[in-house]
Amino acid sequence: MATPSSTKDTFEDVLRKCKTRLTPKESKDFSETSLADVQQTILRIQKDQEQLKRATNLTRLRSFLEAMDQLGKTIEVFLNSSPFLALVWGPMRFMLLAASSFTEDFDILLDAYENIGAHIPFLEKYRELFQHDDMKKVLALIYEDIIEFHSKALRYFTGKVWQRVFRAMWRDFKTRFDQILTSLERHKVMIREQAEILSIQRSQQDRQTLSNISQLQQQDSTVLRNFAQLQQHDTTVLRDLAQQHQQDSDKIQEAFQLQKYDSNRLGELVRQYMSDRSKQKALIEWFSMPPGSVSDHKRFCETRSESRITGRWILENEKIRNWTEEDPPSSSMLWLSGKPGAGATAILSIYHCFLAKYSIGKTILASVIIENCLAISTFHTAYFYCKEGDPVRDKAIGIYRSLLGQLLGHCPELVPYCYEKRLSSGDPTLSSTDLMEQLLKLFLEKIPQAFIILDGLDECAGIERKTILSFLTKMVQLCDGHIPGKLRVLIISQDYVDIGKLILAAEGTAISLGPNDNSADIKGYTLSQSLKLQCKFNLDDVMTASIQEKTFIRADGMFLYAKLVMENLLAQEFRDDLLSEIGKYFPDGLGAAFQRILDRIKHVLPPSVWRRVQKLLGWLVCVRRPLKSFEIQALISIDPINQTINFQDKKLHTSVEQLCGSLITVLPNGRGLELVHNTAKIHIAQTEHVRISLVESELATLCLRYLLFQCFKKDLEGATLQVAASNGQFAFQDYATAKWFHHFHTVVRNGYADLVGDPQQKDTIDELGDTFEDFVIENSLAELSILPEAHDACGTFVTAPFFEDMLCIWTHLRQHEQRGLMTRDDISLPNLGETLARNRKIIEDLPALNNDVVMEYYGEKIYKCPKITCFYFHEGFKDASIRDQHINRHERPFICNVPECNSAEFGFTSNKDLERHMKTYHPDVTDLAESFPNVLKPSGPRNLTCDHCSKTFTRAFHKRNHMRTHFGERPFSCEECGKAFTRANDCKRHAKIHSKR
């Protein structure tokens, strides 16, 4: 049984949990609020509404106020304490004031309080009941329900953007609100039942008292009557025992009821948690976050730690410190620039972590800065590492998706709003840039303080950079206009003119890195690596110091150079090889460093293995996405003559990482392999070792030839297919199906002259032509009517023997593109689409037979999406049910948002079908939605032109501020020092400097 102190502890636990959800200011303000303050606020709101002639029925609050007043008095009597109701009155007063200016929202809030008031019993008449400790626990449960309502509801009325998202969030909260009402109703019923039991017990006690009085009056009676009294006494004792037994039974039953209530509450919380998790998972899938940033950041941090490079010097930079620590900062937007490999990414990783595996330069600094920002608890940090050539990491849409996914975890109260946007969009993945920017704007306005850090923006195309920077600069200006320093953006890139122009135009601050800025880190890195050389090859101190010094001087501020040189020296097998290597001139720049690595690989490998490495490096330069390890092995093992993937005879017994050394990097989470840096791709493409035009031709040939293998024939038996799957014959089908036409188009663009320029490559050209011919015949493409524009596109191949076949393939692809967006995601060749689906089903059935085979040839995510442009076409899922839900979003994207609806899981193929369903099965929801008036949008942008120059503005106050710059007006003066400013925000920002002294 609970003791009074433990009951009080329960109340205090509820109070403590509630305070953790409040800001310090809210906690202070609410703790001083009383019932009288709420009543005064209600009277003031009523008076204001009467003057505006839009009075609402505020008497709906009466039952809640009376019930809570009695709850407070009851708690005060039995716990000898009275601070508990302040955290009800405070939020209530705040929400009433916030909502009173918005009639519809205010009405929703009043209805909520009316419903709660109807479900809380008036406790004055049950006061005696709460002398029992078990019933005090019921009192605590009522209090917990009321506090939970206010804790949740309060968030819907806070922040600058609450009016925009309130109705979506409240609709989502309604399920939890109904659960609170149900819980309060149970408590109310229990109190009434216990009161009835107490009343019955009292009646029994009264009857017993009367019986005892009668017995005393009969004491002078005869012995017989005395004997009768003894019998009566025995009967009374038995009755008392029975009553005691009944009371014990009631208490046991009461305990069981409380346990049942607790179980129900736990079940409700679990269901709510699962519902929230389900919505968050659906949103993450909808955002389609590109893989890499979080795992890459972790890897950069680990690499930096292993190399004993801190990069923390960047955090001591005056402008960086001001940006991270001052409130407000001198500038909310920073641009950290430097030459390639100079260290900017490392800084970002202390804000995020060491990027040595890619470019031990800017990315290392990026990781440092990110790591530092993540440790600042008052800010929420989101970041992104751009990657040139990666279609999901070198575009604005990829950056937006990643930022949304990260910010969603910092602002869970916006999940309902975003979820409704997902349902209404009809898109399986978020693809509208406008909608992404709209959601990001909402997040950044809602979140109190945020850091946004983008590394490697120069690796995105010019139009993508402009899109990203235009949005971010507008957001910084918007947030600064409200609270200076609320949003802080850091861009890390090479020194590109267009990036600097956009940032500096938005009053951003530039930090330019020179070769001496990160000299301490490069020196530390080269020292640690030279000590490894000394230990491995038994070098004396003089030679060790010489290697370290030469590498440091030649690096000239480029981490990547130091990394390549040192790893190449450490990769030498014998001491005399090392001495020969350092006896040469040290590489002059990154290109020479890459060349030195290629020379070493060529020197140590047998000619046959070197030729294979050449092929592999060429593929890594030209592939359209990072290849998985099993895909690389499959590509190496393709035998076009025998139409098979010969894993047994062509399996690599030395890993690709060992063969290629520091030229490649392994991406985390099984995402594949890629070249260590874009500069490696550029250099390899310019060397004698790789001819890009021939590699593209070879990849086009291999993809198309592979798709003509017997395992892609339609009429194969199940047993034959199962053997093929078990032997790994389908290991390359995802890449070949989705990318063959990309390589075909590249071959067309490169032209015929580039192919025939090398007479030694005649076999490659002949194989390409034979493959085109077989592919056209197999897929009946010769029957197509050749489009006129095909001759223009393929004109350089007019003398090629395979020109007619090329025209057929080009025409087929163009006709598929012209069918529209709805079919562009489908595989262009119907037979190939069917056989791919069949082959994938065979693979899915393999785990029951041999899971090792699946992992070796196909990886762990074998449940794939059929849409070739979807990320999950090649990435896949570990679970079939998750894959099926994902596909359903492609095919039936319009979802009913009523949680308990049986159709919510399946969706509808069109918005019209969804509207028909809503009107038929959920007319109340439809009517409710239609009852909210639409906010009228401005008819168009206002163009306010400056009277003295050509600048235009959309708001009058922006024009006024601008006009002052022409006349040198500074109307806003600091009260402390008298310094004058053109804009009020600049003056406010300056004034905060004095307040800190």
N, C-alpha and C positions, 0 to 999 in steps of 0.2 A: 504493500500500500504506500502511496506517495506521502511524503512528509511535507509540512508547510514550506520548509526551506527548498525542497526539491521542486515544488510547484512554482515557487517564486523564481527558481533557476530557469524553469521552462519559459516563463514570461520574459526573463532577461535575455535568454538565448534568441527568442524571436526578435526582441528589440535590437540586439547586437547585430543580427543578420541584416535587419532592415537598414541600420546605419551604414553598413558596408556598401550599400547600393547608392548612398547619397553622396553628393559632393560636400566638402567641408562647409561651404556657405549654406547649402540646404539644411544640413544637420543643425547648424547654429540657429538659422531662422525658424525652423520647425520646432525646435525644442522650447521655444518661448511662446508658442501659439496655444491658445486656450479656446474653449467653447464660446466664450464671450467674443473673442476675435472673429470667429467664424460667423456668429450671429450678426455682428456689426457689418461684416463684409457682405452678408446676404441682404441686409437692409440697404446698403449702399448700391449694390447691383440692382435691387428692385427699384430704387429711386432713379437710377440712371436709365433703366429700361422704360420706366413710365414717361420720362422726359422725351425719350426717343420714340415713344408710342409702339414699342415692340415687347410689351411685358409678357413674361412666361409664367407658368404656374409654379412658383417657388415653394408652395405648400407641399410639394412632393418630397421636400427634404425633411419634413417634420418628423415622420416616423423614424428615419435614420438618426436624426439628432437626439430624439428622446431615448431611443434604444441605446445609443452609444453613451449618453449621459448616465443612464442607469448601469451600463456595463462598467464605466469608470468608477462610479460610486461603489459598486460591488467589489471590484478589484481592490479599491482603496481600503475597504473594511476588512477584507480577509487576508490581504497581503501587507497591510500597513505601509503602502507605498502608492504614490500618485503620479509618476512620470510617464506612464505607459500610453496615455491617450494623446499626448502631444504629437506623436508621429502618426496620428490619424487626423487631428485637427489641422496640422500644418500642411500636409499634402492636399487635403480637401480644400482649404482656403486658396492655395495656389492654383489648383485646377479650376475652381469656380471663377477666379479672376481671369485666368488665361482663356477659358472657353466662353466667357460671358459676351464677348464681342462677336461671336460667330453663332448665330441662332441655331443652326442645325446641330453643330457640335455640342452646344450647351444643352440642347434638348436631349441628346443621347446621354450626356453625363447625368442629367436630372433623372432620367429613366433608370439609370443604373443604381443611383442612390435610393430611389423609390423601391426598386426590387430588393435591394439588400435590406432596407428597413423592414420590408414585409416578411423577411425570413429570419429576423432576429427577435427572440422573445423579450418581452419586458421583464427584466430580472428582479425588480423590487419585490414582487409577490412570491418569488422563489428563493428569497435570500437565505432562509433557514436551510434550504436544500444544499447550499454550497458550504455548509459547515463540514460536509464529508469531503475528504481529500480526493476521492475518485471523481466527484462532481466538479471539483476545482480544475481537474484536468480538462473537463469538457469546456469550462470557462476559458482555459488557455487555448483550446482548439478554435473556439469562436474568435478569440483575439487574433490568432495566427491567420485565420481566413481574411479578417478585415485588413490586417497589415499587408497580406499578400496582394489583395486587391489594389491597395493604394501604392504599393511598391511598383507593381506592374503598370498600373494606369498612369502613374506620374510621368513615366518616360514618354508617354504618348502626347504629353502637353509641354514638353521641354524642347529647347533648341529652336533655331531660326526657321526650320522647315517643317515644323510639326503639322501646320495646317494642311500642307500638301499631301502628307502621307497618313493623316489621322484615320480616315475612314477605312483604308485598306488594313491598317494595323488593328483598328478596333474590331473589324470583321474577323480577323484572325484571333483576337483575344476573346471573342465571344464564347468559343468552346471552353476556354479555361474559366471564363466568368460564370458560365452555366454550371460548371463543376463546383465553383465556390458557393453558388446559390444552393446547389444540391447538398453540399456539405453542411451549410448553415441550417438547412431544413431538417437534416438528420439530427443535428444537435438540438434543435428546437423540439422535435418530436421526443427525443430522449429525455429532455428536461421535463416535459409534460408527463411522460410515463413515470418518471421517478417521483414527480410530485403526487401523482395518483397513488403510487405505492405507499408513499409517506402518509397520505391521508387515510388509507385503509389501515395502516399500522396504528395510527392515532385512534381510530374508532375502536380497534381491538383493545387498545390500552384503556380507553374510557370504560368499555364494558367490563374489563377486568377489575377496575377500581370500584365500580358499583357492586360487583359480586363480593369483593372483599368487605365493603361496608355492611352488606347484608349478613355476612358471616359473623361480624363482630356483634351485631344485634341479637344473634341467636345463641350467644355464649351461655346465657342463663337457662337455656332449654334443657330438656331431659337428656339422659345419657344416650338415648336412641338418636336424638337429634344431633348430640355431639358426635356420635358414631357416623351419622350422615354427613356432618361437617368434615370429618376426617376423610370420608370418601370423596366429598366435594374438593377438599384440599388436594388429595391425590390427583383428582381429575385436572385441577388447576395447574399443578406441577407439570403434568403431562402436556397440558395445553401450552404452558410457557416454553417447554422444551420444543414443542412443535413449532411455536412461533419463532423461537431462536433458530431452529433448523431452516424455517422459511426465510428468515432474514439472511442467514448464511447463503442460502441458495440464491436469493436475490442479488447478493453482492457478487457471487460467482458469475451469475448471469450478466450482471452489470460489467464485470471485468471482461467477459467474453465479448460483450457489445462494444466496449472501448477498443478491444483488440481488433474487432471486425472493422470499426470505423478507421482505425489506424491503417489497416490493410487496404481498405477502400481508398484512403487518401494516398497511400503509397502507389497503388495501382493507377490512380488518376495522374499522379506526377510522372510515373513511368510512361504512360500513354502520351502525355503532353511532351515529354522529352523525346520520345520516339518520333512523334509527329514533327517536332522542330528539326530533329536530325534528318528526317526524310526530306523536308523542304530544303534544308541547307545542302544536302547531297544533290538534290535535283538542280539547285541553283549553280553549284560548282560544275555540274555536267553541262548546264545551259551556258555558263560563262566559257566553258571549254578552255580552262586555263592551260596555257602551253607548258609543257614539262621543262624543268631545268633550273629556274631561278633559285628556288629554295635549296635544292640538292646541289646545284653548282656553288652556291654561296657556302654551304657547309664544306664542300670539297676545297674551296679556295682557302677557307679558314684552316682546315687540316693541313693543307700543303704549306701554308705560311708558317704554321707551327713547326712542321717537320724541318723546314729550311731555316728556322730560327730567324725569321725576318718579321719584325713587328709592324713596320710601316706607320707606327703611331706618331711619328714626327709630323704627319699631316694634320693631326688633331691639335697641334700646338700653333698651327697657322692662325694668325690673328683674325682673318676673315672667316675661317672655318669655326673658330671658337665663338665668334660673335653670332654666327648663324645658328649654332647649336645651343648656346647657353644664354644669350641675352634675350630679354623680353621687354619690348620687341627688338628684333635684330635690326642692324642698319639697313639690310636688304633681305627680303624673304626669298630671293632667288639667286642662286650661285651657279657659276659656270666654271668648272675645273677642266682646263685643257692642257694638252701637252702633245709631243710628237709620238708616233706609234711606239709602243713598248716602253714608254717613259715612266710608268708607274701609277697612272691615274686610277686604274681599276683596283690596285691594291688598296688605295686609300678608301675606296668605296667599301671594301670588305671589312675594314675596321669599323666601317659603318656596316660592312657585310662580311668579308674575309678574303684571304689570299688567292689571287687568280693565276697562280704561277703556271698551272698546267696549260693555260691558254696564252696569256700575255702577262708576263710577270711585271706588268707596268701599271697602266692606269687602272686595270681591273683589280690589281692587288690593293691599291689605295682605295678603290671603291669598296672592297670588302671590309677594309678597316673602318671606313666611315659608317657603313651600314651596321656593322657590329656595334659600334659606339652608339648609334641612334637607337638600336633595338634595346639597349640597356637603359635608356631614359624612359622611366615609367610614365611620365606625364604626357608623352607623345606616343602616337600610333605610327608605326613605320611600314611603308610599302616600298618595294624596290623591284628592279628588273635589270637583267643582264642581256643586252642586245647581242645578236650574233648574225653577222653577214652571211647570206646564202641559206640561212635556215628560214623557210617560209613562215614559220610561226613565231620567229624571234627577231625579224627585221622589218616588221610592219606595225603601224599604229594599232591595228586591231588586236595583235598579240599582246602588246604592252597594256592596252586597256583591259583585256581579259584577265591578265595576271593581277593588275592592280585591283580590279573588282573582287577577284577571289580572295585576295589578302585582306582587303578592307571589310569584306563581309564578316570575317571573324572578329573584327574590332567593333562592329556595330550590329549585333544580332537583332536589335529591335526593328531594323529595316528589312528583315527577312520576309515578313508578310507582304510588304509593298512590292519588293522585287519578285516575289513568287507570283503575285497577281500579274505583274508585267510579263513574266515568263508565259503564263497561261494565255494571256491575251495576244502575245506576239505571234503565236502560230509557228515559230521557228524552233527546230530541234536544238540548234545552238545559236547563241546570240551573235548576229552578224551585222546588225545595223550600227554604224559608227555613231550616228546621231543619238540612238538610244543608249549606247555605251557612255557617251559623254553626258547625257542627261542623268544616268544613274551615278556616274562618278561625281558629278556636280552635287548631287544630293548627299552622297557619302561625305564628301569633303566639307560641305556646309554643316552636316550633322555632327561629325566628329570634332571634339573640342580643339585638339591640336594634332597636326600630322606632319610627318616627314615623307616626301616622295623623292626617291633617288633612282636615277636612270644612268646606267653605265653603258658606254659604247654607242651613244646615239649616232655617231658618225657612220656606224655600220648599217644604218637604215638609208634607204634611198631619199633623195632630196624632198620629194613630195610627201613622204611619210614623216620626215623630220619637221616639215612645216606644219603638218596637221597636228602633231603631238605638241610642239612648242606653242602654237597658236592657242590651243586649248589650255595648256598649263599656265601660260602667262596671263590669260584672261581669268583663270581661277585664282591665281595669286593676287591679282589686282582686286578681284571681287572680295576675297577674304580679308585682304588688308584694309579695304574700305569699311569693313565691319569690325574686325579685331586685328590690328597689325601683328604679324608673326603667327597667326593661327595656322596657316599653311606655308610650309617651307619646302622649296624644291631645289634639288641639286642635280645638275646635268654634268656628266663626265664624258668627255669626247676629245678627239683630235681638234686642232685649231682650224675649224672650218668657218669660212666667212659668213655663210648663211645662218649657221647656229649662233655665232656671236652677234650678228645683226638683230635677230629676233629677241635674244635675251637682253641685250643692252638697251634696245628700244623700250623694253618693259621695265627699265630701271633696275635690271639685274646687275650683279657684281661679278667681275671676271677674276679668276686666279690662274695665272699661267705658270706651268711647271717648266723648270729649266733642268739641264743635265746635272746640276749640283744639288738640287733639292732632295733627291733620294739617294745621294751618294753614300750615306751611312748604311742604308739597307743593302745596297749593291756590294759595298765593301764587306759587310757582315756575311752576306750570302757567299761571295767568292772565297772568303776566308774559311767558312765551314766546309765548302766543297773541296778546297785545296788541301785541307787537313785529311779529308777522305782519300784524296789522291796520294798523299804522303803515306798514309797507313797501308793502302792497297799495293803501292809500288816501291815502298821503302825509300822514299826520296829524302834528300837532306834538306835542312831548313832553308838554305839559300835558294835551291831550285823551287821549293814549295812557295816561298815568298815571291819569287820571280813570276811564277804562273799566276798567282793571285793578283799581283800588281798589273801585269800585262792585260789580264782579262778585265780588271776594273777600269783601266784607262781606256781600252778599246770600246767598252760598253757605252761610254759617253751618255750615261743616264738611261740606257735601255736595259731593263731587267731581262727581257726576252733574249737579247744577245748573250748576256752573262749565263743564262740558263742553258742555251743551246751549246755554247762553247764548253761549259763545265760538264754537261751530261755526255757530250761527245768524247771528252777526255776520259771520263770515268768508264765509258763503254769499251775502251781499248782492252784487248785481251792480254797483251804482253808488254813488259816494260820497254822493250825496244820499239814497239809500235807507238807507245806514248812519247818516247824521246824523239822519234821521227816526226810525230805530230807537232810537238812544241818546237822542234827545230825549224819548222817552216814559219813563214810569217803568220801572225795571228790573223784570223779572218777580218776583212775590212767591211763591216756592216752586216746586216741580217742576211742578205743574199749570199754572201760568202760563207757565213756560218751554216746556212742550210746546205750549201754546196759541199762543205767539208763533211757534213754528216752523210750526205749521199755518197760521197767518195769512199768514206769508211765502210758503209754498208756494202757497196759494190766490191770493195777490196776483200772483205772477210767472208763473203758468201760465194759458194760455187756459182759458176755462170748460169746454170739452169735455175737455181733458186733466185739469183739476182733478176733474171728475166721475169720470174713470177712476181717478185716484189715490184718491179717496174709496172707491170700490169695492175697490181693492187693499188699502187700510188695513183696511177692514172684514173682508176675507178673512183677512188676517194675524192679526187678533184672534180669529177664529172657527175657523180650520183646526185639525185634530186632530194635525198634525205639521208640521214645517217643510217648505215646498214647495220643490222643486228649481226652478231658473231656467226650465227648459223646461216644467215643469208650470204655472208662473205664466203664461208666454206662451200655453200651450194654453188655460188657463182664461179668459184675456182674449179669446182668438180663437174661442171656441165660438160657433157660429151655429146656434141651435136651429131656426130656420125651415128652413134648407137642409140641416140635419143634417150639418154638417161643421165641422172646425176650420179656419178661414180664416186661415192663417198669412200668406198673401201680402198681404191687405188690412189685417189687424189687427196686424201685427208691430210691436212696440215698437222705435223707432229711437233712443230715449233709454233708458238702462238704468234699472231699478227703483231702483238705488242713487242715481242722479242725481235721479230724480223725487221720492223720499221723503227724501232727505238723511240727516241724522243720526238719523231716527226708526227706521231699520232697520239691521241688521248682517248681513253675509254670513258664514255659518258655514264653517269650513275643510273641506278635503277633499271639496268638492262636496256638503255635507250640506244645503244649501238656504239660505233667507233667513228671518229672523224679526225681530220688533220688538226695538229696542235693549234694552228692559228691561221688566219686568212693570209698572212704574209707567206706562210708555207705553201698555200695553194697557188698564190701568184707566182712564187719562185719556181715551184715544180713545173707549172704550166709553161714557163719560159725556158726550161732547160732542154738539153738534147735527149733527156731520158724519157720524156713524154710528149707525144703529139696529140693535142686535144681533139683535133678533127677526126683522127683515126680512132681515138678512144671512144668518142661519141658514136662513131659508126659501129665499133665493136659492141658497145652496149646495146645499141638498137638491134643489131644482129642477134646477140645472145638472148635478149628479151623475146623477140619475135620467134626465133628458132625454138626456144624453150616452150613457148605457147603452142607449138605445133607437135610437141611430143605426144606419144601414144596415150599417156596418162590424162590428156585433155580431150580424148575422143568421147563422144556421147554414149556409145553403145557398149561400154565396158561392163563386165560383171562385177558384182560386189566383192567377191573373193580377190579378183585381180586388183581392184582399187585398194583393198585393205593391205595387200602385200606392198603396193606402191607407197602407200602412206607410211607403213612400217619401215620402209627403206629410205624415207626422207625425200621422196620424189616431188613433194609439194612444198619444199622448203623455200623456194624462190617465187612462188606464185603470186604472193601479195605485191611484191615490188614489180614484177614483170607485167602484171595486169594493170597496175595503176600508173606506171611510168613509161611504158614502151613508146607511147605517142609523144611524150616530152622529148625523148632522144631522137625520135623520127623528125620532129619539127626542128630540132637543133641541127641535124644533118642537112635538112633542106636550107636552113638559114646560112650555114657555113659555106655551102656551094660546092660544085663539082671540082672546080679548079684546085681547091685546097686538098681534095682527096687524091687526085691523080698526080699531084706535084712530086710524090715520092714513088719511083718505079718499084721499090722493094715492097710496096704495100698492095701489089696487084691482087694477091690472094684475099686480102681483106675486102677489097672492092668487089671481087667476084662473089665472095660469100654473101656480102650484103645484097647483091643483085639476085642471087639464087633464093635468098630468104624472102625478099620482097615478092618474087614470083610465086613461091609456094604459099605464102601468106594470102595473096590475092586469090589464088585458086581455092584454097581451103575454105575461105570465107565468102566465096562467090562475089568478090568485089568488082570483077571485070564486067559485071552486068550493069554497073552504075553508069549514068550519063555524066560524063566528065564536065565539071563546072568550068566556065571560061577563066575564072580567076586562078584556077589550078595551074594553068600554063604560065601565068605571071609569077606565081609563088615558086614554082619548080623550074623556072626558065633556064637556070645555069646548068641543069642536068639534061638539056635537050639532046646532047650527043651521047648520053649514057645509055648503055644497053637496057637498063631497067627503067627508063624514063616513063613508059606507059604504066608500068606497075606502080611507080611512085605517084603518078597522077590519080590512079584509082584509090590508093590509100589516103592521099590528101583530101580527095573529094569526100570519101567516107567520113573522115574526121570533121570536115567543115559542115557537112549535112547534120551530123550529130550535134554539133554546137548550135546550129540554127533551130533545133527543136525546142529550145527554151530552157529556162532555169530548172524546171521541174524534172527534166530528163537528163540534164547535164551531169548529175551525180551518178547516173546509172552507167554500167559498162556498155560501151558503144556496140559491142558485138553480142547479140543475144545468146548465141551458142556458148561463148566464153563465159558469160554471166551464169548460165545454167551449170556448166561444168565446174566453175569455181565454187558455187554454192554446194554442189554435190561433194566435191573434194573436201571442203571445209567440214561438212557433216561427218565424213569418214574420219577426219582427224579428231573431231569432238568425241567420237566413240572409241578412240584408241586408249584413253587413260585406264579403262577397266582391264585392258590387255597388258599394256606395258607403259607405265608412266615415264620410265627413263627414256624411251624412244621419243616421246612427246617433248620432253625437256631438251633433248639433244638437237632435234631437227626443227622444232616449232616454238620453243619457249613455253612459259607458263600461262600466257594470255592467249588462249586458242579460240575464244569466242569473239568473232569479228563482226564489225558492221559492214553491210554490203554496199554502202555508198562510197565510191572511190575517192571523193574529195574530202571525206570525213577523216579526222585524225585517227579515229578508232577502226578505220579500215585496216590499217597495219598494226596499230597499237593493241587493240583487242581488250577483252575483259577476262578476268579469272572465273567469272560465274555466268552461266547461261541466262539466268533470270534477269541480271542487270543488263546484259546485252539486249535481251528482248524488250525491256523497258526503253532502252535507248533507241532501238529501231522503231518502236511505236511512236516516239516523238518525231521521227522523220515522216512516218506514213500517216499518223493521225495526230497532228500537232495541236489541235484545238481542244483544250481540256476543260471539263466542268470543274469549277472551283468550290463546289459544295462538298465538304469533307466526307460526309456519310453517303454520298451518291455512289451507286454501284457502277455507274458509267465513268467515274472519275479516273479509273485505272486505264481505260481503253482510249478515251478521247474521240474526236470526230475529224473527218477529212476536210471539212470546210467550216468557216465561221458561221455560215448560214445554218448548217446543221446544228451547231452548238446553240445558236439563238433559238431555234425551234425547240430543242431539248429543254432549254432554260424556261421558256414560256409554258411548256407543257407540264414539266415535273417540278419546277421551282418558281412558280409565279410570284410567290412572296418575295423571293430574293430579287427577281427581275423588277418588281414594282418598287422595292426599296432602292435599287440602283437608279431607277428612273426618277425617283423623288428628289435626288440631289441635283440642283441646277448646275448646268455647265458654266464654268467661268469663261467669260468672253475674252478671247485673245485679241491683242492689238491687231488692227487690220494690216499693218506693215511697219517696217522700221522707219523711225523719224530721222530725217537727214537734216541736222542743224549745222550749217556751215559757218565757219569763222569769218568775221567781217574783214579780217586782215590777211588771211592766208587760205589755202585750199582745204584745210583739214575739216572733216565732218564728224559729228557726234550724234549719238542716239538719245542722250539725256542732257537737259538744259544745264544742270549743275556742272557736268563735265566741260561744257562749252564755256561757262562762266570762269571756271578755274583756269582753263586754257587762255582765255582773253586776258587774264591778269598778267600772264607771262609776257604779253606784248608791251604792256605799260609798266612792268616792274612793280606791280602792286603786291604788297605783302600784308594783308589785313589781319593775319592771325599772329599774335605776339605771345611769347612765353611769359607767364606771370612771374617766373623766378628770375630770369636773366634779361628779359626784354628782347631776345632774338626773334625776328619776324620771319613768317613763312607765307608762301602763296596758298598752300592748301591746309585745311584744318587737320587732316590726318597726319601730315608731317609735323605739325605743332604738337599734337597729342603724343606722337612717338618720341619727340624730343623731350617733352615734359617728364616722361617716365624715367629719363636718365637722372633727373634731380631727385626723384623719389627714392632712388636706390642708395643715395649717398648718406 
